[in-house]
Amino acid sequence: MQIGGRFYQAAINIILVLIMIYLASKIDFVFRPFRLAFDIVVMPVIFSVFFYYILRPFVSKLHHLKMNKALAILLLYALMAGLFILFLFLVWPTLKSQITSFVESLPLLATDFQNQLQQLQNSEIVQGVDINESSLMNKLTDYLSDVINSASEYVSGAVSFITTFIIVISTVPILLYYMLKQDKEAYRKILHTFPPRLRSETRDTLLQIDKILSEFILGRVVLCVLLGIMVYIGFLIIDLPYSLMLALIVAFFNLIPYIGQILAMIPCLIVAFIDSPSSVIWVILIIMIAQQIEGNLLSPHIYGRKLDIHPVVTILLILIAGTISGIIGIMVAIPVYLIAKVILAKLYHHFIEPKISEHSP
């Protein structure tokens, strides 16, 4: 009963803390200094960890081939710079043109959308359905028109994010270099900060966290790139407007398990409907086929096992993290949850479970 009472009290305290965080988040000036500190301090660490798990296999491979570790890192930096230059020359002009055209066309897109809805409403298919289509169409028009008209605000928010990203990213190469070069030394130092009796459990915990982050980050990136390529080819075949921009949106949102696939379809379906209602069917087919190939053929070979997290938990994490930290919070919510899950499981197994066994009859 005493242990149960402690758990009950801990649960109440956690709920109260979450309520206080939610209420405080409604007062913008309270969190503004913390967000600034987050941008300056935490974001470089997040990006460095992200690129660390992408580049580490290549550094390990080159180091295994007797290449000096520092030289291997610098070589990879040079290759990344080369890929970035290729991106600027081969991809960026088309992407920039599509983004500029999309932003400039936003006022017209709402009108075009309403015209398409009106034509659909007057079609024989819709008139043959016994529903209050006028009310339905009006509500759909109002809702999606608001979405399109407010897109400019999200674009300006994205521009602000990119500006912060450019400022912060200048520190990432330096931090990433030392993470790649001295990761084993850092691992040993972290391990030796714990008492000898806890080092075995700590070692297992660190290795498990490392495995989870490696599988999640590297696996998601590879899957997102492959999915983006498949979707882009499909969009080109049906001649969908803004095909490159939309394919990149699909690839980016696919970083978020489960719900990201749904979010990615929304802008694609809106653009497809404005272009031609029949294009909606093709877009749905293209994305569904690409996602089936990713989920059934690619994921088992890349991950080896499914992500150990329930879709409902994913949605809740994304909603909470997005409210607190915006887009960065959404991107890191799943890895942070998986890490916390490992740590809490180890703490329970090492400290709480033995006490429960002692009090059991």
C-alpha positions as CSV (number, residue, x, y, z in Angstrom):
1,M,0.0,0.0,0.0
2,Q,2.8,2.3,0.8
3,I,4.4,1.7,-2.6
4,G,1.0,2.1,-4.3
5,G,0.5,5.4,-2.4
6,R,3.9,6.6,-3.6
7,F,3.0,5.8,-7.2
8,Y,-0.3,7.6,-6.8
9,Q,1.4,10.7,-5.4
10,A,4.0,10.6,-8.2
11,A,1.2,10.4,-10.8
12,I,-0.6,13.4,-9.3
13,N,2.6,15.4,-9.2
14,I,3.3,14.6,-12.8
15,I,-0.2,15.7,-13.8
16,L,0.1,18.9,-11.9
17,V,3.4,19.7,-13.5
18,L,2.0,19.1,-17.0
19,I,-1.0,21.3,-16.2
20,M,1.4,24.1,-15.0
21,I,3.5,23.7,-18.1
22,Y,0.4,24.0,-20.3
23,L,-0.9,27.1,-18.5
24,A,2.5,28.7,-18.5
25,S,2.8,28.0,-22.3
26,K,-0.3,30.3,-22.7
27,I,1.8,33.2,-21.4
28,D,4.2,33.8,-24.2
29,F,6.7,36.1,-22.4
30,V,7.4,33.4,-19.8
31,F,8.7,30.9,-22.3
32,R,10.4,33.4,-24.6
33,P,13.8,33.4,-22.8
34,F,13.7,29.6,-22.6
35,R,12.9,29.3,-26.4
36,L,15.8,31.6,-27.1
37,A,18.1,29.5,-25.0
38,F,16.7,26.4,-26.7
39,D,17.6,27.9,-30.1
40,I,21.1,28.8,-29.1
41,V,22.1,25.8,-27.0
42,V,19.9,22.8,-27.6
43,M,19.3,23.0,-31.3
44,P,23.0,22.7,-32.3
45,V,23.1,19.6,-30.1
46,I,20.0,18.1,-31.7
47,F,21.4,18.7,-35.3
48,S,24.8,17.4,-34.3
49,V,23.3,14.2,-32.9
50,F,21.2,13.8,-36.0
51,F,24.2,14.1,-38.4
52,Y,26.4,12.0,-36.0
53,Y,24.2,8.9,-36.4
54,I,24.1,9.5,-40.2
55,L,27.9,9.9,-40.6
56,R,29.1,7.5,-37.9
57,P,28.8,4.3,-40.0
58,F,30.9,5.9,-42.7
59,V,33.5,7.1,-40.3
60,S,33.7,3.7,-38.7
61,K,34.1,2.0,-42.1
62,L,36.9,4.4,-43.1
63,H,38.6,4.0,-39.8
64,H,38.4,0.2,-40.1
65,L,40.2,0.6,-43.4
66,K,43.1,2.1,-41.4
67,M,42.3,5.7,-42.3
68,N,43.0,8.3,-39.6
69,K,39.7,9.2,-37.9
70,A,40.2,13.0,-38.2
71,L,41.0,12.6,-41.9
72,A,37.9,10.4,-42.4
73,I,35.7,13.0,-40.9
74,L,37.2,15.8,-43.0
75,L,36.8,13.6,-46.1
76,L,33.1,13.1,-45.3
77,Y,32.8,16.9,-44.7
78,A,34.2,17.5,-48.2
79,L,31.8,14.9,-49.7
80,M,28.9,16.6,-47.9
81,A,30.0,20.0,-49.2
82,G,30.1,18.5,-52.7
83,L,26.6,17.1,-52.4
84,F,25.4,20.5,-51.1
85,I,26.9,22.2,-54.2
86,L,25.2,19.7,-56.4
87,F,21.9,20.4,-54.6
88,L,22.4,24.1,-55.2
89,F,23.0,23.6,-59.0
90,L,20.6,20.7,-59.8
91,V,17.7,20.9,-57.3
92,W,17.5,24.3,-55.8
93,P,16.6,26.3,-58.9
94,T,13.6,24.1,-59.6
95,L,12.6,24.0,-55.9
96,K,13.0,27.8,-55.5
97,S,10.9,28.4,-58.6
98,Q,8.1,26.2,-57.4
99,I,8.1,27.7,-53.9
100,T,8.1,31.3,-55.3
101,S,5.3,30.4,-57.7
102,F,3.3,28.7,-54.9
103,V,3.6,31.7,-52.6
104,E,2.7,34.2,-55.3
105,S,-0.3,32.1,-56.4
106,L,-1.8,31.7,-52.9
107,P,-4.5,34.3,-53.3
108,L,-5.6,32.7,-56.6
109,L,-5.5,29.2,-55.2
110,A,-8.4,29.8,-52.9
111,T,-10.5,31.1,-55.8
112,D,-9.5,28.1,-58.0
113,F,-10.4,25.8,-55.2
114,Q,-13.9,27.3,-54.9
115,N,-14.4,27.1,-58.6
116,Q,-13.4,23.4,-58.6
117,L,-15.8,22.8,-55.7
118,Q,-18.6,24.6,-57.6
119,Q,-18.0,22.4,-60.7
120,L,-18.0,19.3,-58.6
121,Q,-21.2,20.4,-56.8
122,N,-22.9,20.9,-60.2
123,S,-21.8,17.5,-61.6
124,E,-24.2,14.6,-62.0
125,I,-22.3,12.4,-59.6
126,V,-22.8,14.8,-56.6
127,Q,-26.3,15.8,-57.6
128,G,-27.3,12.1,-57.6
129,V,-26.3,11.7,-54.0
130,D,-29.1,12.4,-51.5
131,I,-27.2,14.6,-49.1
132,N,-27.2,18.3,-48.3
133,E,-24.3,18.9,-50.7
134,S,-24.7,22.7,-50.6
135,S,-24.1,22.9,-46.9
136,L,-21.3,20.4,-47.2
137,M,-19.6,22.1,-50.0
138,N,-19.9,25.5,-48.4
139,K,-18.3,24.2,-45.2
140,L,-15.5,22.5,-47.1
141,T,-14.9,25.7,-49.1
142,D,-14.7,27.9,-46.0
143,Y,-12.4,25.5,-44.2
144,L,-9.9,24.8,-46.9
145,S,-10.0,28.5,-48.1
146,D,-8.9,29.4,-44.6
147,V,-6.2,26.8,-44.8
148,I,-4.9,28.2,-48.1
149,N,-5.2,31.9,-47.0
150,S,-3.3,31.2,-43.8
151,A,-0.5,29.3,-45.6
152,S,1.4,32.6,-46.0
153,E,1.6,32.9,-42.2
154,Y,3.2,29.4,-42.1
155,V,5.5,30.3,-44.9
156,S,6.7,33.3,-42.9
157,G,7.1,31.1,-39.9
158,A,9.2,28.7,-42.0
159,V,11.3,31.6,-43.1
160,S,11.9,32.5,-39.5
161,F,12.8,28.9,-38.7
162,I,15.2,28.8,-41.6
163,T,16.9,32.0,-40.5
164,T,17.4,30.6,-37.0
165,F,18.6,27.3,-38.5
166,I,21.2,29.1,-40.6
167,I,22.5,31.0,-37.5
168,V,22.6,27.9,-35.3
169,I,24.0,25.5,-37.9
170,S,27.3,27.3,-38.0
171,T,28.2,25.7,-34.7
172,V,27.2,22.2,-35.8
173,P,30.2,21.2,-37.8
174,I,32.6,21.9,-34.9
175,L,30.4,20.1,-32.4
176,L,29.8,17.2,-34.8
177,Y,33.6,16.9,-35.5
178,Y,34.3,16.3,-31.8
179,M,31.4,14.0,-31.4
180,L,32.6,11.8,-34.3
181,K,36.2,11.9,-33.2
182,Q,35.9,11.5,-29.4
183,D,32.6,9.5,-29.1
184,K,34.3,6.5,-27.5
185,E,36.2,8.7,-25.0
186,A,33.0,10.5,-24.1
187,Y,31.3,7.1,-23.6
188,R,34.0,6.0,-21.2
189,K,33.9,9.3,-19.2
190,I,30.1,9.1,-18.9
191,L,30.3,5.5,-17.7
192,H,32.9,6.3,-15.1
193,T,30.8,9.1,-13.5
194,F,28.6,6.3,-12.1
195,P,29.5,4.1,-9.1
196,P,31.1,0.7,-10.0
197,R,28.0,-1.2,-8.9
198,L,25.9,0.7,-11.4
199,R,28.2,0.6,-14.4
200,S,27.0,-2.6,-15.8
201,E,23.4,-1.4,-15.9
202,T,24.5,2.0,-17.2
203,R,26.5,0.4,-19.9
204,D,23.5,-1.7,-21.1
205,T,21.3,1.4,-20.9
206,L,23.7,3.6,-23.0
207,L,24.1,0.8,-25.6
208,Q,20.4,0.4,-25.8
209,I,19.8,4.1,-26.2
210,D,22.5,4.3,-28.8
211,K,20.9,1.4,-30.8
212,I,17.5,3.0,-30.6
213,L,18.7,6.4,-31.8
214,S,20.8,4.8,-34.6
215,E,17.9,2.7,-35.9
216,F,15.4,5.5,-35.7
217,I,17.5,8.4,-37.2
218,L,19.4,6.5,-39.9
219,G,16.4,4.3,-40.7
220,R,13.9,7.2,-41.0
221,V,16.3,9.3,-43.1
222,V,16.9,6.4,-45.6
223,L,13.1,5.7,-45.8
224,C,12.2,9.3,-46.2
225,V,14.7,9.8,-49.1
226,L,13.4,6.6,-50.9
227,L,9.8,7.6,-50.3
228,G,10.4,11.1,-51.6
229,I,12.0,9.8,-54.8
230,M,9.2,7.4,-55.4
231,V,6.5,10.0,-54.8
232,Y,8.4,12.6,-57.0
233,I,8.6,10.2,-59.9
234,G,4.8,9.5,-59.5
235,F,4.0,13.2,-59.4
236,L,6.1,13.8,-62.5
237,I,4.2,11.1,-64.4
238,I,0.8,12.7,-63.7
239,D,2.3,16.2,-64.2
240,L,1.3,17.5,-60.8
241,P,2.1,21.2,-60.2
242,Y,4.8,21.9,-57.6
243,S,5.8,18.2,-57.8
244,L,9.3,18.6,-56.3
245,M,8.1,20.8,-53.4
246,L,5.3,18.4,-52.6
247,A,7.6,15.4,-52.8
248,L,10.0,17.1,-50.3
249,I,7.0,17.8,-48.0
250,V,6.0,14.1,-48.1
251,A,9.6,13.0,-47.4
252,F,10.0,15.5,-44.5
253,F,6.7,14.6,-42.8
254,N,7.6,11.0,-43.1
255,L,10.2,11.6,-40.4
256,I,7.2,11.5,-38.1
257,P,5.9,8.0,-37.7
258,Y,2.3,7.2,-38.5
259,I,0.7,10.7,-38.3
260,G,3.3,12.2,-40.7
261,Q,2.0,10.2,-43.6
262,I,-1.5,11.7,-43.1
263,L,-0.2,15.2,-42.7
264,A,1.9,14.9,-45.9
265,M,-1.2,14.0,-48.0
266,I,-3.1,17.2,-47.1
267,P,-1.1,19.7,-49.2
268,C,-0.8,17.2,-52.0
269,L,-4.5,16.6,-52.2
270,I,-5.3,20.3,-52.1
271,V,-3.0,21.1,-55.0
272,A,-4.2,18.0,-56.9
273,F,-7.9,19.1,-56.4
274,I,-7.1,22.6,-57.6
275,D,-5.4,21.2,-60.7
276,S,-8.1,18.7,-61.5
277,P,-10.4,16.6,-59.2
278,S,-9.4,13.5,-61.1
279,S,-5.8,14.2,-60.0
280,V,-6.8,13.5,-56.4
281,I,-7.3,9.8,-57.2
282,W,-3.9,9.6,-58.8
283,V,-2.2,11.4,-55.9
284,I,-3.8,9.1,-53.4
285,L,-2.8,6.0,-55.4
286,I,0.8,7.2,-55.8
287,I,1.2,8.0,-52.1
288,M,-0.5,4.8,-50.9
289,I,1.6,2.6,-53.3
290,A,4.8,4.4,-52.2
291,Q,3.9,4.0,-48.5
292,Q,3.0,0.3,-49.0
293,I,6.4,-0.3,-50.7
294,E,8.1,1.6,-47.9
295,G,6.2,-0.2,-45.1
296,N,6.2,-3.8,-46.4
297,L,9.4,-4.0,-48.5
298,L,11.9,-1.4,-47.3
299,S,11.2,-1.0,-43.6
300,P,11.7,-4.6,-42.6
301,H,15.2,-4.6,-44.3
302,I,16.2,-1.2,-42.9
303,Y,14.7,-1.4,-39.4
304,G,14.6,-5.2,-38.9
305,R,11.6,-4.7,-36.6
306,K,8.7,-2.3,-36.2
307,L,9.0,0.8,-34.1
308,D,7.9,0.0,-30.5
309,I,5.4,2.8,-30.0
310,H,1.7,2.9,-30.3
311,P,0.1,5.3,-32.9
312,V,-2.1,6.9,-30.2
313,V,1.0,7.6,-28.1
314,T,2.7,9.1,-31.2
315,I,-0.2,11.5,-31.8
316,L,-0.3,12.6,-28.2
317,L,3.5,13.2,-28.1
318,I,3.4,15.2,-31.3
319,L,0.5,17.4,-30.1
320,I,2.2,18.1,-26.8
321,A,5.7,18.6,-28.2
322,G,4.3,20.8,-31.1
323,T,2.5,23.0,-28.6
324,I,5.6,23.5,-26.5
325,S,8.4,23.6,-29.0
326,G,6.9,23.9,-32.5
327,I,8.4,22.0,-35.4
328,I,11.6,21.0,-33.6
329,G,9.6,19.6,-30.7
330,I,7.7,17.5,-33.1
331,M,10.9,16.1,-34.7
332,V,12.5,15.2,-31.4
333,A,9.4,14.0,-29.5
334,I,9.6,10.3,-30.6
335,P,13.4,9.9,-29.9
336,V,13.1,11.6,-26.5
337,Y,10.1,9.3,-25.7
338,L,12.0,6.2,-26.7
339,I,15.1,7.3,-24.6
340,A,12.9,8.1,-21.6
341,K,11.1,4.7,-21.9
342,V,14.5,2.9,-21.8
343,I,15.7,4.9,-18.8
344,L,12.5,4.5,-16.8
345,A,12.4,0.8,-17.6
346,K,15.9,0.4,-16.3
347,L,15.2,2.4,-13.1
348,Y,12.1,0.4,-12.4
349,H,13.9,-2.9,-12.9
350,H,16.9,-1.8,-10.8
351,F,15.3,0.1,-7.9
352,I,11.5,-0.4,-7.7
353,E,11.0,-4.0,-8.8
354,P,13.3,-5.4,-6.0
355,K,11.3,-3.4,-3.4
356,I,8.0,-4.7,-4.7
357,S,9.4,-8.2,-4.5
358,E,10.5,-7.6,-0.9
359,H,7.0,-6.5,0.1
360,S,5.2,-9.3,-1.8
361,P,3.9,-12.1,0.5
